[in-house]
Amino acid sequence: MTVGIDFYVASTRKEIPKSEKHVKFEENLQDYLLKKERDPAKKYGLLLDLDQYSDRVLSAREVNELVIICEQLLNEYSVSTKKKWEVDNTTWE
């Protein structure tokens, strides 16, 4: 089991263990972005400031903000740009 942040889509907390819709935000990726972006609160704050050891229910506005942040990250760190990930293949998977 790897440490990181697990995002689940569910209507109630009881549905989370059964939810098939989920994604993991790996700890090494979070650490990398924190080092590269220096001041996470400005650019990717909602994502990078999440506590991996606590539970949190996100509002619809926060979910939309996370989608926008992920799109920005994909655009900025895309393989086709000059600024590529500097992490190992585990993160790419």
HELIX and SHEET records of a PDB file:
HELIX    1   1 ARG A   13  LYS A   18  5                                   6    
HELIX    2   2 GLU A   27  GLU A   37  1                                  11    
HELIX    3   3 PRO A   40  LYS A   43  1                                   4    
HELIX    4   4 GLY A   45  LEU A   48  1                                   4    
HELIX    5   5 ALA A   60  GLU A   76  1                                  17    
HELIX    6   6 ASN A   89  TRP A   92  1                                   4    
SHEET    1   A 2 GLY A   4  TYR A   8  0                                        
SHEET    2   A 2 HIS A  22  GLU A  26 -1                                        
END                                                                             
